[in-house]
């Protein structure tokens, strides 16, 4: 009864109570649950059920065009990890993981650094400041497909804008989308250009909350601008940086649309642009192996959870909200 009462207190429900208590509870709470019902139905249908169904599918040899599905347990996961750690041959999943990590390392820290620098500039009293803010934020509200199409033209090896600009300086233009050495670089540039405005706006909001009295006190104490930023502004921006870092990392793990549009749906032109999500899509779309694709999806899910937990652990020690 004690454990039931404790659980009831935690859930704010009268576990172990009388029928009258239960009736009073539902009478007081029925309207609240009625308002929650649409959200519960939508989340259950489009979020929770697909997550559970994908895990079940990962335990089967589940071919899209086959009516029969064979239970194979953890065989799909074993195949993924066997290929990942078998360095005697080039496994697609290992390449996808490596490319995704390269993409994360090339986008998240650079985007955060650039966004912070731009936010500091736009936080000053400048002429046409609103216009500058609009210019930086416009790419973010533009659809990913439209942005990728524009950059596909910029990168074109025959008529692209980059080729024309480099030609003015008599510099030979690489085949940006065909040369495997430039594949991840081209995607990273597009991603940063697309999301830089959003991160900048978040930092601008954070800078608005920096107490000006603390900055004035630092100046009175003789602190230079760099010292005031290091010891006052940057620590007060730690919650903003934490939020930006965790959302950017999760978004970077899911990169797909930019690659699909830039490469016309064919990263097989060199496999140098293959990422985890693209690998999952290929397994399901091209090879009809839904079980193997679901297993890869759950591996990605566990990777995101692990990175998020590390960030939360770090945040407890280095992120200050007061």
Secondary structure, 3 states (H helix, E strand, C coil): CHHHHHHHHHHCCCCCCCHHHHHHHHHHHHHHHHHHHHHHHHHHHHHHHHHHHHHHHHCEECECCCCCCEECCCHHHHHHHHHHHCCCCCCHHHHHHHHHHHHHHHHHHHHHHHHHHHHHHHCCCCCCHHHHHHHHHHHHHCCHHHHHHHHHHHHCCCCCHHHHHHHHCCCCCCCCCCCCCCHHHHHHHHHHHHHHHHHHHHHHHHHHCCCHHHHHHHHHCCCCHHHHHHHHHHHHCHHHHHHHHHHHHHHHHCCCHHHHHHCCCCHHHCCCCCCHHHHHHHHHHCCCEHHHHHHHHHHHHHHHHHHHHHHHHHHHHHCCCC
